[in-house]
Structures are given as C-alpha cells and as structure tokens.
Amino acid sequence: MAYEIVWLPKAEQRFDEIISWLQAHWSDSEIIDFLYRVEEVLELIAENPELYRRSEKADIHEAIVTKHNLLLYRKKGKTVELLTFFDTRQHPAKKFK
C-alpha cells in the first residue's frame, strides 16, 4: 500500500531554494541528479515510511537525499507529510526550527 505524499509549504520553499542554488552554482546535470534522487527517496517513503531513521523527535523521520540534504517527514494516517529539507552543514539544533 502506497502512502500519499503531501508537501507542506516549508518543504516546498526549501526545495525551491535548493534548486535555485543549484542553478546558480552547478550544471544542469547536478540539478537532474538531485531531482532524480528526491524522486527516488519519495518513492521509497511512499512504500515504507518507516524505512528511514527516526530523529530526536519521535514522530519525525530523516531521509538522506544527498550528503548535504536531509528530508524531514512524518507519517500521519495514510499520508506522509514532507516537513522540510535540512542542509547537513548547518548546526543540528537548527533542524527543527
């Protein structure tokens, strides 16, 4: 059974910021690789939301998208809410702000 993926506004905003940054600093190839990796992670989450590790907050999971980006999400009933993307180079205390 696949779960429905719901993008919350903060996740959409951070995703757009990452794409904008990649467009300014990297090539189309890197952007395509990032988009492919996000899609791959979302497919895995939709099939099994418990696949990725739990964060310090019990109901939130952390999926590694790239070495610099985590996707924070939570399962709610038959849906998975994408909360935000987190840059792993930041201090971990900023993860849930």
VEXGU-400781 format. One record per residue (C-alpha): residue number from 1; residue in three letters; x, y, z. Coordinates in pm, 1 decimal. Example, Ala and Ser with C-alpha at 12.3 -4.5 7.8 and 13.67 -1.06 7.14 Angstrom:
2
+-----+---------+----------+----------+----------+
! num ! residuo !     east !    north !       up !
+-----+---------+----------+----------+----------+
!   1 !     Ala !   1230.0 !   -450.0 !    780.0 !
!   2 !     Ser !   1367.0 !   -106.0 !    714.0 !
+-----+---------+----------+----------+----------+
This chain:
97
+-----+---------+----------+----------+----------+
! num ! residuo !     east !    north !       up !
+-----+---------+----------+----------+----------+
!   1 !     Met !      0.0 !      0.0 !      0.0 !
!   2 !     Ala !    149.8 !    331.9 !   -104.3 !
!   3 !     Tyr !    106.1 !    635.7 !    118.3 !
!   4 !     Glu !      4.8 !    971.6 !    -25.2 !
!   5 !     Ile !    288.9 !   1225.9 !    -20.4 !
!   6 !     Val !    188.4 !   1577.6 !     92.2 !
!   7 !     Trp !    433.5 !   1867.2 !     54.5 !
!   8 !     Leu !    398.2 !   2120.7 !    334.2 !
!   9 !     Pro !    477.7 !   2485.3 !    243.9 !
!  10 !     Lys !    816.0 !   2486.9 !    421.2 !
!  11 !     Ala !    927.4 !   2175.5 !    231.5 !
!  12 !     Glu !    824.2 !   2335.1 !    -99.1 !
!  13 !     Gln !   1007.6 !   2655.8 !    -10.6 !
!  14 !     Arg !   1330.3 !   2479.2 !     89.2 !
!  15 !     Phe !   1313.0 !   2256.7 !   -220.5 !
!  16 !     Asp !   1280.1 !   2565.6 !   -442.1 !
!  17 !     Glu !   1572.9 !   2730.6 !   -260.5 !
!  18 !     Ile !   1791.4 !   2424.8 !   -319.9 !
!  19 !     Ile !   1702.5 !   2417.5 !   -690.0 !
!  20 !     Ser !   1774.8 !   2791.4 !   -720.8 !
!  21 !     Trp !   2110.4 !   2746.4 !   -552.0 !
!  22 !     Leu !   2198.5 !   2455.1 !   -779.0 !
!  23 !     Gln !   2100.4 !   2660.1 !  -1086.3 !
!  24 !     Ala !   2331.8 !   2941.4 !   -975.0 !
!  25 !     His !   2630.7 !   2727.5 !   -881.8 !
!  26 !     Trp !   2613.7 !   2393.0 !  -1063.1 !
!  27 !     Ser !   2527.4 !   2245.5 !  -1401.1 !
!  28 !     Asp !   2200.5 !   2102.8 !  -1529.0 !
!  29 !     Ser !   2343.3 !   1756.7 !  -1473.0 !
!  30 !     Glu !   2369.5 !   1812.1 !  -1096.6 !
!  31 !     Ile !   2015.8 !   1950.7 !  -1087.7 !
!  32 !     Ile !   1884.6 !   1645.1 !  -1270.7 !
!  33 !     Asp !   2075.7 !   1417.4 !  -1032.8 !
!  34 !     Phe !   1923.6 !   1596.6 !   -732.7 !
!  35 !     Leu !   1570.6 !   1575.5 !   -877.0 !
!  36 !     Tyr !   1617.8 !   1206.3 !   -954.9 !
!  37 !     Arg !   1742.0 !   1138.4 !   -602.1 !
!  38 !     Val !   1447.0 !   1325.2 !   -445.4 !
!  39 !     Glu !   1202.8 !   1126.3 !   -659.4 !
!  40 !     Glu !   1374.4 !    800.8 !   -563.3 !
!  41 !     Val !   1354.7 !    883.8 !   -191.4 !
!  42 !     Leu !    988.4 !    985.7 !   -221.2 !
!  43 !     Glu !    902.7 !    655.0 !   -389.2 !
!  44 !     Leu !   1071.8 !    464.3 !   -107.2 !
!  45 !     Ile !    894.8 !    672.0 !    158.5 !
!  46 !     Ala !    557.1 !    621.8 !    -12.2 !
!  47 !     Glu !    606.2 !    245.0 !      1.3 !
!  48 !     Asn !    750.6 !    229.5 !    353.2 !
!  49 !     Pro !    754.2 !    547.3 !    566.7 !
!  50 !     Glu !    935.0 !    362.1 !    846.6 !
!  51 !     Leu !   1233.5 !    291.0 !    620.5 !
!  52 !     Tyr !   1441.9 !    590.3 !    727.2 !
!  53 !     Arg !   1571.0 !    663.0 !   1076.3 !
!  54 !     Arg !   1370.7 !    848.4 !   1337.0 !
!  55 !     Ser !   1500.3 !   1184.2 !   1450.7 !
!  56 !     Glu !   1524.1 !   1303.3 !   1809.2 !
!  57 !     Lys !   1156.0 !   1396.4 !   1774.6 !
!  58 !     Ala !    976.0 !   1063.7 !   1787.4 !
!  59 !     Asp !    727.1 !   1122.1 !   1505.4 !
!  60 !     Ile !    975.2 !   1269.2 !   1254.4 !
!  61 !     His !   1196.0 !   1067.5 !   1017.9 !
!  62 !     Glu !   1511.8 !   1178.2 !    836.4 !
!  63 !     Ala !   1581.0 !   1058.1 !    483.9 !
!  64 !     Ile !   1925.8 !   1119.8 !    339.1 !
!  65 !     Val !   1876.4 !   1270.4 !     -7.5 !
!  66 !     Thr !   2237.6 !   1375.3 !    -68.1 !
!  67 !     Lys !   2534.8 !   1412.2 !    162.1 !
!  68 !     His !   2427.3 !   1774.3 !    218.3 !
!  69 !     Asn !   2048.0 !   1735.0 !    231.3 !
!  70 !     Leu !   1811.5 !   1554.5 !    464.3 !
!  71 !     Leu !   1438.3 !   1533.0 !    406.1 !
!  72 !     Leu !   1236.7 !   1556.0 !    727.4 !
!  73 !     Tyr !    892.8 !   1397.6 !    717.5 !
!  74 !     Arg !    625.0 !   1237.8 !    933.2 !
!  75 !     Lys !    359.0 !    975.9 !    878.5 !
!  76 !     Lys !      1.6 !   1081.7 !    953.1 !
!  77 !     Gly !   -257.8 !    815.1 !    891.0 !
!  78 !     Lys !   -248.0 !    720.7 !    522.5 !
!  79 !     Thr !    -32.6 !   1020.1 !    426.3 !
!  80 !     Val !    328.2 !   1124.5 !    462.9 !
!  81 !     Glu !    388.6 !   1494.1 !    525.5 !
!  82 !     Leu !    712.9 !   1635.0 !    390.6 !
!  83 !     Leu !    818.3 !   1890.2 !    651.1 !
!  84 !     Thr !   1138.9 !   2044.2 !    519.5 !
!  85 !     Phe !   1479.9 !   1983.7 !    368.9 !
!  86 !     Phe !   1774.9 !   2036.9 !    602.4 !
!  87 !     Asp !   2130.1 !   2126.8 !    498.7 !
!  88 !     Thr !   2354.4 !   1887.6 !    692.8 !
!  89 !     Arg !   2630.7 !   2150.4 !    707.0 !
!  90 !     Gln !   2418.9 !   2352.8 !    949.7 !
!  91 !     His !   2419.8 !   2307.0 !   1325.3 !
!  92 !     Pro !   2183.4 !   2020.9 !   1416.1 !
!  93 !     Ala !   1995.8 !   2246.8 !   1659.9 !
!  94 !     Lys !   1853.1 !   2432.6 !   1358.6 !
!  95 !     Lys !   1692.8 !   2116.8 !   1221.2 !
!  96 !     Phe !   1350.1 !   2168.0 !   1375.2 !
!  97 !     Lys !   1321.6 !   2547.0 !   1352.7 !
+-----+---------+----------+----------+----------+
